[in-house]
Amino acid sequence: MKTGILGGTFNPIHNGHLYMAFEAKETLGLDRIIFVPNYIPPHKEAMDRDPEDVLNMILLAIEEYEDFHLSTYELEKKGLSYTYETLEHFTKIYPNDEFYFIIGEDSYVNFSSWKNPGIIMDLAELVVFQRELTGADRTSDAAKFFEEHKKHPIILDSLNLEVSSSDIRDRVRSRKEIGYLVPHKVRDYIDEHGLYK
């Protein structure tokens, strides 16, 4: 089975995350996508959030797609969320799967500074969403790193979906519409639970 892993803070999950999941699944012929919310991401400021809200919003966003799944591994493990540990976990429970770890261009640029990047590259194919207009100069150092390790990430040209969770939180605080940035059930959940006010 070909399994895609998509990690993040998902605070909240938005249409950009779903676009990456669908595009990777369809382009690479993946059998399923597993969404893995971080507990504390090493490369991002961890915003105050209730993990239960994060989980509920992901479940609402993916409930109608039978090939999309949620893993609570990193939230239950707690502490810093290191990708290599997460991939080691999945390779143990799904020893016959081929893994594809899905990241955006910003994560790709910083990949060489991740904890144990060599283990990550050994356990999974790296799938990078890269925008054509920003690709060359921003990613040249990352490309050299992979060349040195004789690895070749799968580069997918990305639509220019400028959606970010922090922008969505700001829009909610400013009482602006977010219905075109997140699934409607997620928007309703944010409204009903008074999140990000």
Backbone bond lengths (Angstrom), bond angles and torsions (degrees), N, CA, C in turn:
res aa  C-N    CA-C-N  psi(-1)  N-CA   C-N-CA  omega(-1)  CA-C   N-CA-C  phi
1 M - - - 1.460 - - 1.522 109.49 -
2 K 1.330 116.23 139.98 1.466 121.23 178.34 1.531 108.00 -99.09
3 T 1.335 115.41 116.98 1.460 121.42 -173.50 1.524 111.37 -117.08
4 G 1.323 116.32 125.83 1.455 121.57 174.72 1.520 110.01 -94.93
5 I 1.335 115.93 139.90 1.465 121.83 177.34 1.521 108.09 -115.92
6 L 1.323 116.52 125.23 1.461 121.42 178.22 1.523 108.47 -123.61
7 G 1.328 116.34 110.68 1.458 121.07 -179.32 1.520 111.55 -102.60
8 G 1.327 115.60 166.40 1.464 120.03 178.15 1.506 111.22 163.07
9 T 1.330 115.14 175.08 1.462 119.06 176.27 1.528 110.30 -79.97
10 F 1.351 116.60 -28.40 1.473 121.63 177.79 1.529 111.01 49.06
11 N 1.321 115.84 52.31 1.473 120.75 -174.13 1.524 111.55 -125.22
12 P 1.365 117.67 67.97 1.462 127.89 6.64 1.537 111.52 -99.79
13 I 1.338 115.66 169.67 1.459 120.86 169.34 1.530 107.48 -64.20
14 H 1.340 116.84 143.46 1.470 119.06 -177.14 1.525 110.55 -140.43
15 N 1.317 115.67 179.61 1.465 120.54 -174.55 1.526 112.55 -65.30
16 G 1.328 117.96 -25.32 1.458 120.67 175.92 1.515 111.46 -64.14
17 H 1.342 116.76 -41.03 1.467 120.52 176.91 1.537 110.30 -62.55
18 L 1.318 116.09 -43.87 1.466 120.08 -177.96 1.526 110.99 -67.32
19 Y 1.325 116.35 -37.10 1.466 120.10 176.83 1.529 110.23 -59.66
20 M 1.344 116.90 -46.50 1.463 120.47 179.75 1.529 110.87 -60.48
21 A 1.331 115.80 -42.82 1.462 120.37 -178.91 1.530 111.05 -63.13
22 F 1.332 116.98 -48.69 1.466 120.96 -178.57 1.525 111.31 -65.20
23 E 1.339 116.38 -44.34 1.460 119.97 -176.12 1.527 111.12 -64.93
24 A 1.344 116.31 -43.18 1.466 119.93 178.31 1.525 110.41 -64.30
25 K 1.318 115.98 -44.26 1.476 120.17 -178.20 1.526 111.20 -60.99
26 E 1.327 116.17 -46.69 1.460 119.53 -175.22 1.527 111.76 -75.56
27 T 1.325 117.15 -39.82 1.462 120.23 -176.99 1.525 111.64 -70.35
28 L 1.328 116.37 -39.06 1.466 120.42 -174.70 1.528 113.11 -100.55
29 G 1.326 117.05 -0.29 1.462 120.18 179.04 1.518 112.96 65.98
30 L 1.339 116.38 39.99 1.462 120.25 -179.55 1.530 109.88 -75.49
31 D 1.317 115.48 148.38 1.467 120.05 -179.82 1.516 112.28 -84.77
32 R 1.319 116.09 -29.49 1.467 119.36 179.58 1.516 109.79 -157.92
33 I 1.325 114.39 159.88 1.464 122.37 174.36 1.523 107.20 -122.18
34 I 1.332 116.48 130.91 1.462 121.26 175.43 1.523 108.78 -108.93
35 F 1.318 116.72 120.77 1.466 122.70 176.34 1.529 108.02 -86.94
36 V 1.341 116.15 127.65 1.468 121.05 -175.69 1.532 109.43 -124.97
37 P 1.335 118.00 94.79 1.470 119.26 177.26 1.523 111.47 -68.37
38 N 1.346 116.00 135.96 1.469 122.09 178.72 1.520 110.81 -72.09
39 Y 1.326 115.61 155.71 1.471 120.04 166.91 1.525 107.87 -88.16
40 I 1.339 117.68 -65.15 1.466 121.51 171.62 1.521 107.03 -129.66
41 P 1.343 118.08 109.49 1.464 119.39 179.82 1.524 110.74 -76.19
42 P 1.342 118.80 132.63 1.466 120.99 -177.41 1.523 114.14 -65.04
43 H 1.337 117.84 -28.41 1.463 120.06 -172.98 1.522 113.84 -105.16
44 K 1.325 116.48 10.97 1.461 119.02 -178.64 1.511 108.81 -137.59
45 E 1.320 114.38 150.53 1.462 117.52 172.20 1.525 107.17 -69.34
46 A 1.322 116.27 128.06 1.468 119.39 -179.06 1.530 108.78 -85.16
47 M 1.300 115.56 110.25 1.459 120.01 179.66 1.530 109.24 -72.68
48 D 1.325 115.51 150.55 1.460 119.07 174.02 1.526 108.13 -61.05
49 R 1.291 115.93 128.08 1.469 119.59 -179.50 1.509 107.88 -158.35
50 D 1.300 115.42 151.36 1.453 121.31 175.52 1.527 106.95 -93.27
51 P 1.344 117.64 117.19 1.469 119.15 -178.95 1.525 113.32 -53.84
52 E 1.323 116.47 -31.50 1.469 119.05 -179.99 1.525 110.89 -64.36
53 D 1.340 116.86 -38.84 1.463 119.84 176.78 1.519 110.79 -64.88
54 V 1.330 116.69 -43.16 1.462 120.98 179.01 1.527 110.20 -58.89
55 L 1.335 116.62 -47.75 1.462 121.01 -179.38 1.525 111.17 -62.86
56 N 1.321 116.36 -44.98 1.466 119.72 -179.28 1.525 112.02 -61.33
57 M 1.342 116.70 -40.15 1.466 119.94 -179.12 1.528 111.18 -68.95
58 I 1.339 116.77 -38.71 1.467 118.98 176.99 1.527 110.05 -63.50
59 L 1.329 116.75 -45.20 1.466 120.40 -179.92 1.525 111.37 -59.86
60 L 1.329 117.25 -40.64 1.464 120.66 177.94 1.525 111.07 -64.45
61 A 1.347 115.71 -39.15 1.465 120.18 -176.38 1.521 112.44 -70.45
62 I 1.343 117.28 -30.37 1.472 119.31 -172.71 1.528 113.55 -110.34
63 E 1.343 117.60 0.23 1.464 119.82 -169.26 1.528 113.93 -60.72
64 E 1.333 118.01 -27.27 1.464 118.66 -177.79 1.533 112.82 -90.42
65 Y 1.323 117.41 1.15 1.465 120.97 -178.39 1.527 109.13 -112.88
66 E 1.321 116.53 107.92 1.466 119.85 -171.02 1.529 113.07 -69.48
67 D 1.331 118.14 -19.23 1.468 120.52 -179.64 1.528 112.55 -92.30
68 F 1.329 117.52 1.90 1.462 122.18 177.17 1.527 108.76 -102.87
69 H 1.326 116.38 131.65 1.462 121.60 -175.95 1.529 110.52 -132.09
70 L 1.317 115.58 161.35 1.466 122.40 179.75 1.524 109.38 -117.41
71 S 1.339 116.51 134.02 1.466 121.33 173.28 1.528 109.01 -116.06
72 T 1.324 115.84 132.96 1.468 120.70 177.72 1.532 111.27 -99.68
73 Y 1.336 116.71 15.49 1.469 121.00 -174.07 1.534 112.43 -54.23
74 E 1.331 117.78 -52.46 1.467 119.93 -175.52 1.526 111.92 -68.87
75 L 1.328 116.93 -35.57 1.469 119.41 178.56 1.527 110.85 -67.60
76 E 1.316 116.52 -37.35 1.467 119.84 -179.87 1.533 111.51 -75.69
77 K 1.329 116.50 -32.92 1.467 120.81 179.49 1.523 110.64 -69.34
78 K 1.345 115.61 -34.90 1.468 123.35 -177.90 1.529 110.68 64.05
79 G 1.324 116.22 -176.73 1.466 119.63 -176.25 1.517 111.09 71.40
80 L 1.340 115.81 -170.22 1.463 120.45 178.51 1.523 110.11 -65.56
81 S 1.326 115.68 140.97 1.461 121.26 -178.96 1.528 109.21 -97.13
82 Y 1.322 116.50 103.35 1.459 120.79 178.98 1.525 109.66 -100.93
83 T 1.322 115.57 129.02 1.457 121.16 -175.88 1.526 112.43 -59.55
84 Y 1.333 117.46 -39.66 1.466 118.64 -176.66 1.528 111.00 -62.61
85 E 1.354 116.85 -35.71 1.474 119.96 178.19 1.528 110.54 -68.80
86 T 1.314 116.19 -39.82 1.467 120.26 178.93 1.525 110.67 -63.28
87 L 1.326 116.80 -43.32 1.462 119.76 179.29 1.526 111.19 -67.50
88 E 1.335 117.71 -37.02 1.468 119.80 175.36 1.527 110.46 -60.67
89 H 1.345 115.67 -39.64 1.466 120.84 178.09 1.532 110.66 -61.00
90 F 1.328 116.89 -48.60 1.462 119.92 -176.62 1.525 112.13 -69.36
91 T 1.331 117.88 -34.54 1.465 118.71 179.33 1.525 111.23 -69.47
92 K 1.332 116.44 -24.29 1.471 119.12 176.51 1.529 111.16 -75.27
93 I 1.341 116.54 -41.65 1.463 117.92 -176.14 1.540 112.64 -84.74
94 Y 1.347 116.36 -21.64 1.471 120.42 176.05 1.533 108.61 -127.04
95 P 1.338 117.86 68.97 1.464 120.75 -171.38 1.526 114.74 -64.31
96 N 1.326 117.94 -19.06 1.466 120.02 -177.48 1.525 113.60 -99.16
97 D 1.338 117.34 1.89 1.465 120.59 -177.75 1.526 111.68 -83.44
98 E 1.341 114.86 152.71 1.464 121.38 166.36 1.528 105.81 -97.79
99 F 1.347 116.44 130.90 1.460 119.48 -175.44 1.520 111.94 -107.89
100 Y 1.326 113.58 141.91 1.461 122.41 178.47 1.530 106.90 -127.85
101 F 1.327 116.00 115.42 1.468 119.90 -177.93 1.525 108.64 -97.40
102 I 1.329 115.96 119.36 1.467 122.70 -170.06 1.521 110.40 -98.26
103 I 1.343 116.52 124.32 1.469 120.39 178.67 1.526 110.19 -136.39
104 G 1.322 115.20 163.12 1.458 121.58 174.36 1.516 110.58 -91.04
105 E 1.310 115.14 173.75 1.460 120.45 -177.08 1.533 112.67 -61.17
106 D 1.325 116.92 -37.28 1.467 119.76 -179.08 1.524 111.37 -62.04
107 S 1.325 116.67 -39.09 1.469 119.99 177.92 1.525 110.73 -71.27
108 Y 1.317 116.89 -36.94 1.471 121.86 179.19 1.526 111.05 -60.94
109 V 1.323 116.14 -43.35 1.471 121.36 -178.85 1.526 110.73 -58.54
110 N 1.339 116.67 -35.86 1.471 120.95 -176.68 1.533 113.34 -99.07
111 F 1.322 117.21 9.14 1.465 119.93 -170.06 1.531 113.21 -59.46
112 S 1.323 118.00 -35.51 1.478 120.44 -177.20 1.521 112.09 -64.29
113 S 1.348 117.63 -19.42 1.474 120.57 -179.95 1.531 112.15 -91.96
114 W 1.329 117.57 -0.98 1.460 120.72 178.93 1.525 110.27 -69.33
115 K 1.303 115.68 160.23 1.461 121.07 177.12 1.528 109.76 -71.25
116 N 1.332 116.35 122.99 1.471 123.25 177.34 1.539 113.57 51.90
117 P 1.342 117.02 57.03 1.473 118.47 -179.80 1.524 112.93 -61.55
118 G 1.344 116.82 -28.81 1.464 119.84 179.08 1.514 112.20 -62.21
119 I 1.342 116.42 -40.41 1.472 120.19 178.65 1.527 109.92 -65.14
120 I 1.329 116.08 -41.19 1.469 120.44 179.23 1.527 109.93 -58.47
121 M 1.348 115.68 -45.91 1.464 119.91 -177.77 1.527 111.87 -67.82
122 D 1.333 116.87 -27.79 1.462 119.86 177.72 1.528 112.43 -75.78
123 L 1.344 116.02 -29.94 1.461 119.83 -173.84 1.526 113.81 -92.26
124 A 1.337 116.94 -21.13 1.467 118.96 -175.17 1.515 111.16 -149.80
125 E 1.323 115.19 152.50 1.458 120.66 167.43 1.523 107.08 -76.02
126 L 1.318 116.56 135.10 1.459 119.92 178.29 1.524 108.73 -90.55
127 V 1.319 116.43 127.07 1.463 122.17 179.25 1.524 107.81 -111.56
128 V 1.328 116.62 118.65 1.466 121.77 -172.58 1.524 110.07 -114.69
129 F 1.312 116.21 125.11 1.461 121.43 172.88 1.523 107.82 -89.47
130 Q 1.321 115.94 110.45 1.456 121.46 -175.04 1.520 109.81 -121.87
131 R 1.313 115.91 132.25 1.456 119.80 178.15 1.524 109.49 -83.15
132 E 1.317 116.34 135.96 1.461 120.71 -176.94 1.526 112.11 -58.62
133 L 1.316 117.28 -38.15 1.462 120.05 -172.87 1.522 113.01 -74.21
134 T 1.329 117.63 -24.50 1.462 118.94 -175.58 1.518 112.18 -110.11
135 G 1.339 116.51 -0.59 1.452 120.06 -170.08 1.507 118.16 -58.56
136 A 1.334 118.70 -62.88 1.457 122.20 -161.25 1.520 116.25 -55.75
137 D 1.355 118.25 -61.89 1.471 117.33 -173.09 1.512 112.73 -72.20
138 R 1.331 117.71 -33.70 1.466 119.52 -177.39 1.519 111.82 -69.65
139 T 1.298 117.40 -29.70 1.469 119.67 -170.53 1.530 113.37 -107.51
140 S 1.334 118.07 5.39 1.463 118.95 -175.31 1.527 112.13 -64.06
141 D 1.340 118.21 -40.20 1.472 120.56 178.77 1.528 110.75 -64.43
142 A 1.325 116.32 -40.57 1.462 120.20 178.61 1.523 110.08 -63.91
143 A 1.323 116.73 -41.79 1.468 120.71 179.41 1.525 110.59 -61.08
144 K 1.336 116.70 -40.66 1.476 120.52 178.26 1.525 110.53 -62.56
145 F 1.329 116.22 -41.42 1.468 120.24 -179.68 1.529 110.53 -59.12
146 F 1.318 116.75 -44.59 1.466 120.02 -179.56 1.528 110.93 -68.94
147 E 1.321 116.14 -37.15 1.465 120.31 178.49 1.520 110.44 -61.33
148 E 1.340 115.90 -42.80 1.465 120.89 179.84 1.530 111.18 -62.37
149 H 1.331 116.44 -33.04 1.470 120.75 -179.41 1.527 112.50 -93.37
150 K 1.355 114.77 6.85 1.473 120.56 179.53 1.530 112.49 54.46
151 K 1.331 114.81 40.36 1.468 121.63 176.49 1.522 108.81 -119.36
152 H 1.311 115.93 150.99 1.464 119.98 -178.30 1.528 109.30 -131.94
153 P 1.335 117.26 101.98 1.467 118.86 177.79 1.520 110.84 -65.31
154 I 1.314 114.58 155.07 1.466 120.41 175.73 1.518 107.51 -86.07
155 I 1.326 116.50 116.33 1.464 121.27 -178.03 1.523 109.02 -98.10
156 L 1.313 116.49 122.47 1.464 121.57 176.09 1.522 108.47 -111.10
157 D 1.326 116.33 125.86 1.464 119.22 175.56 1.517 108.92 -65.86
158 S 1.319 115.27 134.04 1.455 119.76 -172.81 1.519 111.58 -110.81
159 L 1.313 115.61 141.10 1.456 119.52 167.07 1.521 108.83 -62.08
160 N 1.312 116.38 153.37 1.460 120.36 -177.14 1.529 109.74 -83.10
161 L 1.343 116.14 69.37 1.461 121.26 179.81 1.531 108.96 -88.56
162 E 1.313 116.25 95.89 1.463 119.93 -178.00 1.524 109.37 -85.92
163 V 1.317 115.70 73.98 1.459 120.79 178.62 1.520 107.95 -119.02
164 S 1.323 117.00 129.26 1.463 119.31 176.65 1.521 109.08 -135.93
165 S 1.327 114.94 146.29 1.462 119.80 -180.00 1.524 111.24 -62.49
166 S 1.351 116.76 -37.46 1.471 118.95 -179.03 1.524 110.69 -65.69
167 D 1.335 117.74 -37.74 1.464 120.98 177.13 1.524 110.55 -64.83
168 I 1.340 116.17 -39.51 1.466 119.40 178.30 1.528 110.41 -63.31
169 R 1.335 117.24 -43.69 1.474 119.76 178.47 1.529 110.54 -61.35
170 D 1.333 116.69 -40.48 1.468 120.51 178.31 1.524 111.16 -63.83
171 R 1.319 116.56 -40.51 1.469 120.22 -179.50 1.529 110.39 -66.00
172 V 1.322 117.34 -38.75 1.469 120.18 177.98 1.530 109.26 -62.90
173 R 1.337 116.75 -44.24 1.478 120.16 179.53 1.526 111.41 -61.67
174 S 1.339 115.35 -32.70 1.472 120.04 -179.53 1.521 112.58 -90.15
175 R 1.340 116.40 7.55 1.462 122.89 -179.92 1.529 112.56 58.60
176 K 1.331 116.27 39.36 1.460 121.63 176.72 1.529 109.70 -100.51
177 E 1.320 115.91 158.44 1.468 121.65 -177.70 1.529 111.03 -70.30
178 I 1.340 116.58 137.58 1.470 121.05 176.67 1.536 111.51 -124.79
179 G 1.332 116.54 6.45 1.461 120.55 -174.03 1.511 114.57 -62.61
180 Y 1.331 117.86 -20.99 1.467 120.35 178.83 1.535 111.29 -93.13
181 L 1.340 117.19 -1.54 1.471 121.68 -178.86 1.526 112.92 -107.22
182 V 1.316 116.97 -23.67 1.463 122.08 -178.92 1.526 109.01 -131.09
183 P 1.342 118.14 157.38 1.468 118.95 173.06 1.535 110.43 -57.33
184 H 1.314 116.68 147.71 1.471 120.27 -175.62 1.530 112.62 -58.84
185 K 1.340 117.14 -35.21 1.463 118.92 179.58 1.527 111.09 -66.80
186 V 1.319 116.71 -32.32 1.470 120.71 176.65 1.522 109.77 -70.81
187 R 1.331 116.60 -42.69 1.469 119.74 176.44 1.523 110.58 -58.80
188 D 1.326 117.00 -44.08 1.467 120.35 -179.87 1.526 110.93 -64.62
189 Y 1.334 117.65 -38.40 1.473 121.31 178.99 1.530 110.44 -63.55
190 I 1.336 115.92 -44.70 1.475 120.37 179.12 1.520 109.96 -59.75
191 D 1.331 116.06 -42.40 1.463 121.10 -178.76 1.527 111.02 -68.17
192 E 1.321 117.04 -47.03 1.468 121.41 -176.92 1.528 112.63 -64.84
193 H 1.337 116.80 -32.12 1.475 120.09 -176.56 1.525 112.72 -100.67
194 G 1.327 116.15 3.56 1.457 119.82 175.57 1.521 113.95 62.80
195 L 1.348 116.86 34.91 1.469 119.84 -177.49 1.535 110.59 -75.77
196 Y 1.333 114.23 148.72 1.475 124.43 171.44 1.524 113.69 65.79
197 K 1.328 118.06 15.83 1.469 119.80 -179.43 1.522 110.68 -74.42
